[in-house]
Amino acid sequence: MLNELKRFEEAVASCERAIALNPEYGEAFNNRALALLGAKRLAEALASCDRAIALRPDLAEAFNNRGNALRELKRFADALASYERAIALKPSYAEAFNNCANA
């Protein structure tokens, strides 16, 4: 909800509390990545996506967010590969298709 309200730093802090409670919670790392993207903390967002993927290699949303971070970092080929992985995991993932086209 904090991400939706564009209260990104608060969202990061909330996700970090969740991670402190359960360091193996891949979705929390993915949500933190989303908040970090909103806060324009791109390198940290990318690292958080990578951790989410390490914990949950089946989490299409983490690959999509990783692609968003890479696209913002102007690493378009890498972004495209992340979006394609998201689509492979979730073939009906319209947002990943859209991001793939934009990359």
C-alpha positions in Angstrom: 0.0 0.0 0.0 2.8 2.4 0.8 4.2 1.9 -2.7 0.8 2.7 -4.2 0.8 5.9 -2.1 4.3 6.8 -3.4 5.6 6.7 0.1 8.7 4.8 -1.1 11.1 5.3 1.8 8.4 4.1 4.2 7.7 1.1 2.0 11.4 0.3 2.0 11.5 0.4 5.8 8.4 -1.8 6.0 9.9 -4.4 3.7 13.1 -4.3 5.7 11.1 -5.1 8.9 9.5 -8.1 7.1 12.9 -9.3 5.9 14.3 -9.0 9.4 11.5 -11.3 10.6 12.0 -13.8 7.8 15.2 -13.4 5.7 14.0 -16.1 3.4 10.9 -14.3 2.3 11.5 -13.7 -1.4 8.4 -11.6 -1.9 9.6 -9.1 0.7 12.8 -8.6 -1.3 10.7 -8.1 -4.4 8.5 -5.6 -2.7 11.5 -3.8 -1.4 12.9 -3.7 -4.9 9.7 -2.1 -6.1 9.9 0.6 -3.4 13.6 1.2 -4.1 12.8 1.6 -7.8 10.2 4.2 -6.8 12.8 6.0 -4.7 15.2 5.9 -7.7 17.7 3.8 -5.7 18.4 1.7 -8.7 21.5 -0.3 -7.7 19.9 -1.3 -4.5 16.7 -2.2 -6.3 18.6 -4.5 -8.6 20.4 -6.2 -5.7 17.0 -6.7 -4.0 15.6 -8.3 -7.2 18.6 -10.6 -7.4 18.0 -11.7 -3.8 14.3 -12.2 -4.4 15.2 -14.3 -7.5 17.8 -16.3 -5.5 15.1 -17.2 -3.0 12.2 -17.6 -5.4 13.5 -18.4 -9.0 9.8 -18.9 -10.0 8.8 -15.3 -9.1 8.0 -13.7 -12.4 7.4 -10.3 -10.7 11.0 -10.2 -9.5 12.3 -10.7 -13.0 10.0 -8.0 -14.2 11.2 -5.6 -11.5 14.8 -6.6 -12.3 14.1 -5.6 -15.9 12.7 -2.3 -14.8 15.9 -1.6 -12.7 18.1 -2.6 -15.6 16.1 -0.5 -18.1 16.5 2.6 -15.8 20.3 1.8 -15.7 20.3 1.8 -19.5 21.2 -1.9 -19.6 18.6 -2.7 -22.3 19.8 -6.1 -23.4 19.9 -7.3 -19.8 16.5 -5.8 -19.1 15.1 -7.6 -22.1 16.4 -10.9 -20.9 14.8 -10.3 -17.5 11.5 -9.5 -19.0 11.7 -12.5 -21.3 12.3 -14.7 -18.2 9.3 -13.2 -16.5 7.2 -14.0 -19.5 8.5 -17.6 -19.7 7.5 -18.0 -16.0 4.1 -16.4 -16.5 3.0 -16.4 -20.1 -0.1 -14.2 -19.4 2.0 -11.4 -17.7 0.8 -8.4 -19.7 3.0 -5.9 -17.8 6.1 -7.9 -18.6 5.1 -8.0 -22.3 4.6 -4.2 -22.3 8.0 -3.6 -20.5 9.7 -5.9 -23.0 8.3 -3.9 -25.9 9.5 -0.7 -24.2 13.0 -2.0 -23.6 
